Amino acid sequence: MKDSSPVVPNKEFHVRAEELAKEYVDEFAATLLLQASVLASQDEIVLAKHVEEAREIINRERKQAWHRELLIVLGSALFGAFVPGFITGISSNNRPLTVVYTCLGFLGIFLLFLGLRR
């Protein structure tokens, strides 16, 4: 069976770099164990399949994080454009402008909620 671990050069770590790496590993381990425990809530013990599924969930959430952030930014920008535009459209009695900004507001809220959901 072929070893799938990457070849790592044997280099010395700076003291702070080693501490930081240990913190990140501990943080990931705690997240992994917590997620695996949640997945095993109906079982007597945490099984290997729970740990593997927990790892997949953590990796999937990390990959999807930039999508959610993009939706939040776009939704916030559209809603931010809606507020002054809607007020201007109402005060100037410009119905088409009011409709356009209202649509932007609804689209912005929709994108914002899409980004905030889990």
C-alpha positions, 0 to 999 in steps of 0.5 A: 500500500502506497503512503499518501502522506506528503514528503515534508522537508525536515526544517526547524520551526521558529518558536512562535511558528511552532506555537501557532501551528500547535494552536491551529492543530488543537483548534481543528482537533477540537472542532473535529471532535465536537462535530463527530460527537454531534454526529454520533449523538444517537449512537453509543460511541463515536465511530470512525464514520462519524469522524470522517463525516465530520472532516468532510463537513468542516472542509465543505464549510471552509470551501463554501465560506467565500460563496457566503461572504460574496452573497453577504457583500453583494446583498448588503451593497444592493440593500445599501443602494436601495435605502437612499434610492427609494427615499429619493424616488418617493420624494421626487415622485419618480415611480420607475426609479422607486420600482427599480430601487425596490427591486434592488432592495428585495434582491439585496435582502434575498442575497443577504439571507442566502449568505447568512443561512447555514 
